[in-house]
Amino acid sequence: MAKEDFVREYDGSEEASRMADAATTKANARKPPVKLTGQDGNAFAILGLCQRAAKDAGWSQERRDEFMAEAQSGDYGHLLATAMRFFDVR
């Protein structure tokens, strides 16, 4: 649910707005930022950037391995979609 929808659903109260902000922050905290725009578009470069971002964010080796297995299980489009699902791609 988007923040605006959440706030609208609860009559735009201040409490609802704070709750929506907290939910958005929590969701973004789970997805480390990774800058792909303007970077080398090679699949291995993308995997390396994502791995570095995951490690910097404190992900366990198991979680990093989960990302790598999923990212490598399809074509280039699947790699990009997986990166966007696991990371805050910029």
Secondary structure, DSSP 8 states (H G I E B T S, - for coil): --HHHHHHHTTT-HHHHHHHHHHHHHHHHTS-EE--TTS---HHHHHHHHHHHHHHTT--HHHHHHHHHHHTSS-HHHHHHHHHHHSEE-
